[in-house]
Amino acid sequence: MTSIGNKSVISKNLTYYVERSGKTQKELSEIVGVATSTFNDWMKGKNILESTRLKFLLTTSVFLNLI
């Protein structure tokens, strides 16, 4: 899969789980430790998040309760 394809898949999945979490992007960006604009870029597929941030995000209790 291309980098653009990866961004799209991650963006769609992140958007899905953010919506299900009931948290705002601001709240989640604070949990992950990034600027809200960075988190927004991930959701829009403008940038891809690093694997360490992705792993951290996926293992937070906010998302573990949704899986």
PyMOL commands that set and color helices and strands:
alter all, ss='L'
color gray80, all
select helices_A, chain A and resi 3-21+25-32+36-44+51-58+61-64
alter helices_A, ss='H'
color red, helices_A
deselect
rebuild
show_as cartoon
